[in-house]
Amino acid sequence: MEHIDVAVIGGGQSGPAAAHTLAREGLRPVVLESGKQAAGSWPRYYDSLTLFSPARYSALPGLPFGGDPDRYPHRDEVVAYLLRYAERLDADIRTGRRVTSVRLAGEGFELDLDGGQTLGVDAVVTASGGFGRPNRPALPGLETFTGTLLHVSEYRTPAPFAGRRVVVVGAGNSAVQVAVELAEVARVSLASRAPVRWFLQRPLGRDLHFWLTATGLDSAPLGRLQRRPATMAVIDDGRYRAALAAGRPDRRPTFTRVDGPVVTWTDGTAEEVDTIILTTGYQPDLGYLAPLPEALHGAGRPRHQDGASRAHPRLAHVGLEWQRSLSSASLRGVGRDAERSARRIAKQLRRS
């Protein structure tokens, strides 16, 4: 059985960021990515996805994003950047390697991979994000819906929905972005429990992330909250707010129930709907940690403090929402958390 220093599970933005610091600490990290390339879930996001943070604030440790620092990079630019990052990384990146379970083995762990291989490792850093575990809320009657039901992780482009009646459930950045582009070709409602909250993208002539960085709010240690706010504000330069004000799409309170193809709204009206798209977020995709005692809560969320496992000192996490700050799961913030988690792991291994 092959034995390695540190297994980093996930090769998107979080895993390589952690491997960067692990290598600088003198360790030999192996990044295990289930996909065909070291870009994580980014190639599978919807086609029009554009970052809300400028390129200057969207880089991982050790490699600037490149190009105009004030532009807002498109999904494909992010994929290309992540591939460049992986090429320059001083780490062994293995694609097509899905981890199915992690179990204790002495002071370290054994990892089972899809296909039958087993690795012995001294420490583990999880960086698998949540794309593989979409959050699908139990809305009344949703299981009876006879139209097309999608999570936003399955959405790519508005073309297949032309001329249809579509309901987008959610009130965050992705919900608004998808609903507005769909409204160009379909009749769309944005359904949410609360009205959409807005943040100006460029208050006082500077990008929002300039102010978050200058004030320290972007990196402030808020991880002890262990949960995201009930509603996240949508970052907007005015276009999305204007589109909703014009009713393209219209915004409504979440429907009260679904019966087959029929959606009933809070005012009692009912109508047939062709498609419901859930933009309701993700949960940490950490099912492979189930064999580790006390590693996860009952809901499958990790038991951790600022990314350090509460039960296993050689287990750390990177890229969790609100892991330590409001930017923990983003390109602009994951590097800080990756550095902390990687140095903590290196310190644990030096003690042995």
C-alpha positions as CSV (number, residue, x, y, z in Angstrom):
1,M,0.0,0.0,0.0
2,E,1.4,3.4,-1.0
3,H,2.0,5.8,1.9
4,I,1.9,9.6,1.6
5,D,2.4,12.6,3.9
6,V,-0.8,14.5,3.4
7,A,-3.8,13.7,1.2
8,V,-5.7,16.8,0.0
9,I,-9.2,15.7,-1.1
10,G,-10.4,18.0,-3.9
11,G,-8.5,19.7,-6.7
12,G,-10.6,22.8,-7.2
13,Q,-9.7,26.2,-5.7
14,S,-9.3,25.0,-2.0
15,G,-7.2,21.9,-2.4
16,P,-4.3,23.4,-4.5
17,A,-4.3,26.5,-2.1
18,A,-3.8,24.1,0.8
19,A,-1.2,22.1,-1.1
20,H,0.8,25.3,-1.8
21,T,1.3,25.9,1.9
22,L,1.9,22.3,2.8
23,A,4.7,22.1,0.2
24,R,6.2,25.3,1.6
25,E,6.1,23.7,5.1
26,G,8.3,20.8,3.7
27,L,5.6,18.2,3.3
28,R,4.7,16.2,0.1
29,P,1.0,16.7,-0.4
30,V,-1.0,14.6,-2.9
31,V,-4.1,16.2,-4.3
32,L,-6.8,13.8,-5.1
33,E,-9.4,15.2,-7.6
34,S,-12.4,13.2,-8.7
35,G,-12.7,15.0,-12.0
36,K,-10.7,14.9,-15.2
37,Q,-8.8,18.1,-14.5
38,A,-7.7,20.1,-11.6
39,A,-10.4,22.7,-11.7
40,G,-12.9,21.2,-9.3
41,S,-16.6,22.0,-10.0
42,W,-15.9,25.2,-11.9
43,P,-16.2,23.7,-15.4
44,R,-19.7,22.5,-14.5
45,Y,-21.2,25.8,-13.4
46,Y,-23.7,27.5,-15.7
47,D,-22.2,29.1,-18.8
48,S,-22.8,32.8,-17.9
49,L,-21.4,32.7,-14.4
50,T,-19.3,35.7,-13.7
51,L,-17.4,36.5,-10.5
52,F,-18.7,39.4,-8.4
53,S,-15.1,40.0,-7.2
54,P,-12.6,41.7,-9.5
55,A,-9.5,39.7,-10.7
56,R,-7.2,41.5,-8.3
57,Y,-9.2,40.0,-5.4
58,S,-9.7,36.6,-6.9
59,A,-6.3,34.9,-6.9
60,L,-4.9,32.0,-4.9
61,P,-1.6,32.3,-2.9
62,G,1.5,32.6,-5.1
63,L,-0.1,33.4,-8.5
64,P,-1.9,36.6,-9.6
65,F,-5.0,36.2,-11.7
66,G,-3.5,38.1,-14.6
67,G,-5.0,40.5,-17.1
68,D,-7.0,43.6,-16.2
69,P,-7.1,43.5,-12.4
70,D,-10.4,45.4,-12.3
71,R,-12.4,43.1,-14.6
72,Y,-14.9,40.5,-13.3
73,P,-13.7,37.1,-14.6
74,H,-16.0,34.7,-16.4
75,R,-16.3,31.1,-15.4
76,D,-14.0,29.9,-18.2
77,E,-11.3,32.4,-17.2
78,V,-11.5,30.9,-13.7
79,V,-11.1,27.4,-15.1
80,A,-8.0,28.5,-17.1
81,Y,-6.5,30.2,-14.1
82,L,-7.0,27.1,-11.9
83,L,-5.3,24.9,-14.5
84,R,-2.4,27.3,-14.6
85,Y,-2.2,27.2,-10.9
86,A,-2.1,23.4,-10.8
87,E,0.6,23.3,-13.5
88,R,2.9,25.5,-11.3
89,L,2.1,23.8,-8.0
90,D,4.8,21.8,-6.3
91,A,2.5,18.9,-5.5
92,D,1.4,15.6,-6.9
93,I,-2.0,16.2,-8.4
94,R,-3.9,13.0,-9.3
95,T,-7.1,13.4,-11.3
96,G,-9.8,10.8,-11.7
97,R,-9.3,9.8,-8.1
98,R,-12.5,9.8,-6.0
99,V,-12.1,9.2,-2.3
100,T,-14.9,6.9,-1.0
101,S,-14.0,6.6,2.6
102,V,-11.5,7.7,5.2
103,R,-10.8,5.6,8.3
104,L,-8.4,5.6,11.2
105,A,-5.2,3.7,11.0
106,G,-2.9,4.2,13.9
107,E,-2.0,7.8,14.3
108,G,-3.0,8.4,10.6
109,F,-5.6,7.3,8.2
110,E,-6.4,5.0,5.3
111,L,-8.2,6.3,2.2
112,D,-10.2,4.0,-0.1
113,L,-10.5,5.2,-3.6
114,D,-13.1,4.5,-6.2
115,G,-11.7,1.6,-8.1
116,G,-10.2,-0.3,-5.2
117,Q,-7.0,1.5,-4.4
118,T,-6.1,2.2,-0.8
119,L,-3.7,4.9,0.4
120,G,-2.0,5.2,3.8
121,V,-1.7,8.9,4.9
122,D,-0.4,10.7,7.9
123,A,-2.9,13.6,7.6
124,V,-5.9,14.6,5.6
125,V,-7.1,18.0,4.4
126,T,-10.7,18.0,3.0
127,A,-11.3,20.5,0.1
128,S,-14.2,18.9,-1.7
129,G,-16.6,21.8,-1.5
130,G,-20.4,21.2,-1.9
131,F,-21.1,20.9,-5.6
132,G,-21.6,17.1,-5.2
133,R,-24.2,17.7,-2.5
134,P,-26.8,20.2,-3.6
135,N,-29.3,21.5,-1.0
136,R,-32.8,20.5,-2.0
137,P,-35.3,21.9,0.5
138,A,-38.5,19.9,1.2
139,L,-40.9,22.5,-0.1
140,P,-44.6,21.5,0.2
141,G,-45.6,19.1,-2.5
142,L,-42.4,19.5,-4.5
143,E,-42.0,15.7,-4.7
144,T,-45.2,15.6,-6.8
145,F,-44.1,18.1,-9.4
146,T,-44.5,16.6,-12.9
147,G,-42.6,19.3,-14.7
148,T,-38.8,19.7,-15.0
149,L,-37.2,20.1,-11.5
150,L,-33.5,21.2,-11.4
151,H,-31.0,22.3,-8.9
152,V,-28.9,25.2,-10.3
153,S,-25.9,22.8,-10.3
154,E,-27.7,21.1,-13.3
155,Y,-28.5,24.4,-15.1
156,R,-26.2,25.5,-18.0
157,T,-27.9,27.9,-20.4
158,P,-31.4,29.5,-20.9
159,A,-31.9,28.1,-24.5
160,P,-33.7,24.9,-23.5
161,F,-36.3,26.9,-21.5
162,A,-37.4,29.3,-24.3
163,G,-41.1,30.0,-24.1
164,R,-41.6,28.1,-20.9
165,R,-43.1,29.1,-17.5
166,V,-40.2,29.0,-15.1
167,V,-39.9,29.5,-11.3
168,V,-36.5,30.1,-9.8
169,V,-36.4,29.5,-6.0
170,G,-33.9,31.5,-4.1
171,A,-32.8,35.1,-3.4
172,G,-28.9,35.0,-3.7
173,N,-26.5,36.0,-6.4
174,S,-27.0,32.8,-8.5
175,A,-30.8,33.0,-8.1
176,V,-30.9,36.5,-9.4
177,Q,-28.3,36.0,-12.1
178,V,-30.1,32.9,-13.5
179,A,-33.6,34.3,-13.2
180,V,-32.7,37.5,-15.1
181,E,-31.0,35.7,-18.0
182,L,-33.9,33.2,-18.2
183,A,-36.4,36.1,-18.4
184,E,-34.9,37.1,-21.8
185,V,-36.4,33.9,-23.2
186,A,-39.1,32.7,-20.8
187,R,-41.8,33.9,-18.4
188,V,-40.0,33.8,-15.0
189,S,-40.8,34.3,-11.4
190,L,-38.2,34.5,-8.6
191,A,-39.7,32.9,-5.5
192,S,-38.1,33.5,-2.1
193,R,-39.2,33.6,1.5
194,A,-37.9,37.2,1.9
195,P,-37.4,40.0,-0.5
196,V,-34.0,40.3,-2.3
197,R,-31.4,42.3,-0.4
198,W,-28.9,44.3,-2.4
199,F,-25.3,45.5,-2.1
200,L,-24.0,48.1,-4.5
201,Q,-21.1,46.6,-6.5
202,R,-19.2,49.9,-6.6
203,P,-20.1,52.1,-3.6
204,L,-18.5,55.5,-3.7
205,G,-16.8,54.6,-7.0
206,R,-14.8,51.7,-5.7
207,D,-15.6,48.0,-5.9
208,L,-17.3,46.5,-2.8
209,H,-14.3,44.2,-2.2
210,F,-12.0,47.1,-2.0
211,W,-14.0,48.3,1.0
212,L,-14.3,44.8,2.5
213,T,-10.5,44.5,2.3
214,A,-9.7,48.0,3.5
215,T,-11.9,47.6,6.6
216,G,-10.8,44.1,7.4
217,L,-14.4,42.8,7.2
218,D,-13.5,40.3,4.5
219,S,-11.1,38.4,6.7
220,A,-12.7,39.0,10.1
221,P,-12.9,35.8,12.1
222,L,-16.6,35.0,12.2
223,G,-16.3,31.2,11.9
224,R,-17.7,30.6,15.4
225,L,-21.1,31.6,14.0
226,Q,-20.9,28.2,12.1
227,R,-23.8,29.2,9.9
228,R,-24.5,31.6,7.0
229,P,-27.1,34.5,7.4
230,A,-30.7,33.6,6.6
231,T,-30.5,35.7,3.4
232,M,-27.4,36.7,1.5
233,A,-27.4,40.1,-0.2
234,V,-27.0,40.2,-4.0
235,I,-24.1,42.2,-5.3
236,D,-25.4,44.4,-8.2
237,D,-24.3,47.3,-10.4
238,G,-27.9,48.2,-10.9
239,R,-28.8,45.9,-13.8
240,Y,-30.4,43.1,-11.7
241,R,-32.4,45.4,-9.5
242,A,-33.7,47.2,-12.5
243,A,-34.7,43.9,-14.1
244,L,-36.7,42.9,-11.1
245,A,-38.3,46.3,-10.8
246,A,-39.4,45.9,-14.4
247,G,-40.9,42.5,-13.7
248,R,-38.3,40.6,-15.8
249,P,-38.4,38.4,-13.7
250,D,-41.1,39.2,-11.2
251,R,-40.4,38.4,-7.6
252,R,-43.0,36.6,-5.4
253,P,-43.1,34.9,-1.9
254,T,-42.3,31.2,-2.2
255,F,-45.3,29.1,-3.3
256,T,-47.4,27.4,-0.6
257,R,-47.6,24.0,-2.4
258,V,-47.2,22.1,-5.6
259,D,-49.7,19.6,-7.0
260,G,-48.4,17.8,-10.1
261,P,-47.8,20.6,-12.6
262,V,-49.7,23.2,-10.6
263,V,-48.1,25.8,-8.3
264,T,-50.2,27.6,-5.7
265,W,-49.0,31.0,-4.6
266,T,-49.5,32.8,-1.3
267,D,-52.4,34.9,-2.6
268,G,-54.3,31.7,-3.5
269,T,-53.8,31.8,-7.3
270,A,-52.7,28.7,-9.0
271,E,-51.0,28.1,-12.4
272,E,-49.2,25.4,-14.3
273,V,-45.4,25.7,-14.4
274,D,-43.0,24.0,-16.7
275,T,-39.8,24.2,-14.8
276,I,-38.7,24.8,-11.2
277,I,-35.0,25.6,-10.6
278,L,-33.7,25.5,-7.0
279,T,-30.9,27.9,-6.3
280,T,-30.8,26.9,-2.7
281,G,-27.1,26.4,-2.1
282,Y,-25.0,23.3,-1.2
283,Q,-24.0,21.3,1.8
284,P,-20.4,20.1,2.5
285,D,-19.8,17.0,0.5
286,L,-18.0,15.0,3.1
287,G,-19.7,11.6,3.2
288,Y,-16.4,9.9,2.9
289,L,-15.6,10.9,6.5
290,A,-18.5,8.9,7.9
291,P,-16.2,6.1,9.1
292,L,-14.3,8.6,11.3
293,P,-15.8,8.8,14.8
294,E,-17.1,12.2,15.7
295,A,-15.8,13.8,12.5
296,L,-19.3,14.8,11.3
297,H,-22.5,16.1,12.9
298,G,-25.7,14.1,12.2
299,A,-26.5,16.3,9.3
300,G,-23.2,15.5,7.6
301,R,-21.5,18.8,8.5
302,P,-18.0,18.7,9.9
303,R,-17.3,19.2,13.6
304,H,-14.6,21.8,13.5
305,Q,-13.2,25.1,14.8
306,D,-11.8,27.4,12.2
307,G,-11.2,24.4,9.9
308,A,-9.5,22.2,12.6
309,S,-11.4,19.0,13.3
310,R,-12.6,18.8,16.9
311,A,-12.1,15.1,17.0
312,H,-9.0,14.3,14.9
313,P,-5.9,16.6,15.2
314,R,-4.5,15.4,11.8
315,L,-7.7,16.2,10.0
316,A,-8.4,19.7,8.7
317,H,-10.9,21.4,6.4
318,V,-10.6,24.1,3.7
319,G,-13.3,25.9,1.7
320,L,-16.3,25.6,4.0
321,E,-18.8,28.4,4.0
322,W,-18.2,30.6,7.0
323,Q,-15.3,28.4,8.0
324,R,-13.6,31.4,9.5
325,S,-14.8,34.5,7.6
326,L,-17.5,35.6,5.1
327,S,-15.0,34.9,2.2
328,S,-13.9,31.4,3.4
329,A,-15.5,29.6,0.5
330,S,-14.5,32.0,-2.2
331,L,-11.4,32.4,-4.4
332,R,-10.6,35.7,-2.7
333,G,-10.6,34.2,0.8
334,V,-9.8,30.5,0.7
335,G,-6.0,31.1,0.6
336,R,-6.0,32.6,4.1
337,D,-7.9,29.6,5.5
338,A,-5.8,27.1,3.5
339,E,-2.7,28.6,5.0
340,R,-3.9,28.3,8.5
341,S,-5.2,24.7,8.1
342,A,-2.0,23.6,6.3
343,R,0.3,25.1,8.9
344,R,-1.7,23.5,11.7
345,I,-1.4,20.1,10.0
346,A,2.4,20.6,9.5
347,K,2.7,21.4,13.2
348,Q,0.9,18.3,14.2
349,L,3.1,16.1,12.0
350,R,6.3,17.7,13.3
351,R,5.2,16.8,16.9
352,S,5.1,13.1,16.1
